[in-house]
Amino acid sequence: FPLYEEIHANSQINFVVSGGVKDDEDVYEVNKRDYYACIVGKAYYEGRINLKEVIENAG
């Protein structure tokens, strides 16, 4: 997340976190930091993210 934090701190763009999102906790971290969005493809495919639970709790 250090690179994403640098982008967030030094720009006004809405960016999508992609790469390095490995589990539910990373999705919650993206939400907590108020980043625009994230891609969870591989982690979801490998069963490391419970998408329904993340959506319900990220609100």
CYANA upper distance limits for C-alpha pairs under 8 A (distance plus 0.5 A):
  1 PHE  CA      5 GLU  CA      6.61
  2 PRO  CA      6 GLU  CA      6.75
  3 LEU  CA      7 ILE  CA      6.82
  4 TYR  CA      8 HIS  CA      6.57
  4 TYR  CA     17 VAL  CA      7.67
  5 GLU  CA      9 ALA  CA      6.51
  6 GLU  CA     10 ASN  CA      6.58
  7 ILE  CA     11 SER  CA      6.40
  8 HIS  CA     12 GLN  CA      7.69
  8 HIS  CA     13 ILE  CA      8.22
  8 HIS  CA     35 TYR  CA      8.02
 14 ASN  CA     35 TYR  CA      7.69
 14 ASN  CA     36 TYR  CA      5.89
 15 PHE  CA     35 TYR  CA      7.54
 15 PHE  CA     36 TYR  CA      6.26
 15 PHE  CA     37 ALA  CA      7.50
 16 VAL  CA     35 TYR  CA      7.86
 16 VAL  CA     36 TYR  CA      6.43
 16 VAL  CA     37 ALA  CA      5.30
 16 VAL  CA     38 CYS  CA      5.57
 16 VAL  CA     39 ILE  CA      7.65
 17 VAL  CA     21 VAL  CA      8.25
 17 VAL  CA     30 VAL  CA      8.17
 17 VAL  CA     35 TYR  CA      8.14
 17 VAL  CA     36 TYR  CA      8.42
 17 VAL  CA     37 ALA  CA      6.66
 17 VAL  CA     38 CYS  CA      4.86
 17 VAL  CA     39 ILE  CA      6.85
 18 SER  CA     38 CYS  CA      6.28
 18 SER  CA     39 ILE  CA      5.70
 18 SER  CA     40 VAL  CA      8.10
 19 GLY  CA     39 ILE  CA      8.04
 21 VAL  CA     26 ASP  CA      6.03
 21 VAL  CA     27 VAL  CA      7.28
 21 VAL  CA     38 CYS  CA      8.14
 21 VAL  CA     39 ILE  CA      7.76
 21 VAL  CA     40 VAL  CA      6.63
 21 VAL  CA     43 ALA  CA      7.56
 22 LYS  CA     26 ASP  CA      6.91
 22 LYS  CA     40 VAL  CA      7.98
 22 LYS  CA     42 LYS  CA      8.48
 22 LYS  CA     43 ALA  CA      5.84
 22 LYS  CA     48 ARG  CA      7.46
 22 LYS  CA     49 ILE  CA      8.26
 23 ASP  CA     27 VAL  CA      7.29
 23 ASP  CA     43 ALA  CA      6.78
 23 ASP  CA     48 ARG  CA      5.81
 23 ASP  CA     49 ILE  CA      5.65
 24 ASP  CA     28 TYR  CA      6.84
 24 ASP  CA     48 ARG  CA      7.79
 24 ASP  CA     49 ILE  CA      5.70
 24 ASP  CA     50 ASN  CA      7.43
 24 ASP  CA     54 VAL  CA      6.94
 25 GLU  CA     29 GLU  CA      6.64
 26 ASP  CA     30 VAL  CA      6.80
 27 VAL  CA     31 ASN  CA      6.83
 27 VAL  CA     38 CYS  CA      7.74
 27 VAL  CA     54 VAL  CA      7.90
 28 TYR  CA     32 LYS  CA      6.50
 28 TYR  CA     54 VAL  CA      7.97
 28 TYR  CA     58 ALA  CA      6.81
 29 GLU  CA     33 ARG  CA      6.63
 30 VAL  CA     34 ASP  CA      6.82
 30 VAL  CA     35 TYR  CA      6.11
 30 VAL  CA     37 ALA  CA      7.76
 30 VAL  CA     38 CYS  CA      7.60
 31 ASN  CA     35 TYR  CA      6.76
 31 ASN  CA     37 ALA  CA      8.31
 31 ASN  CA     58 ALA  CA      7.11
 40 VAL  CA     44 TYR  CA      6.26
 40 VAL  CA     49 ILE  CA      8.29
 41 GLY  CA     45 TYR  CA      6.54
 42 LYS  CA     46 GLU  CA      6.54
 43 ALA  CA     47 GLY  CA      6.72
 43 ALA  CA     48 ARG  CA      5.62
 43 ALA  CA     49 ILE  CA      6.42
 44 TYR  CA     48 ARG  CA      6.29
 44 TYR  CA     49 ILE  CA      5.51
 44 TYR  CA     50 ASN  CA      7.74
 44 TYR  CA     51 LEU  CA      7.80
 49 ILE  CA     54 VAL  CA      8.17
 50 ASN  CA     54 VAL  CA      6.69
 51 LEU  CA     55 ILE  CA      6.62
 52 LYS  CA     56 GLU  CA      6.75
 53 GLU  CA     57 ASN  CA      6.60
 54 VAL  CA     58 ALA  CA      6.21
 55 ILE  CA     59 GLY  CA      7.04
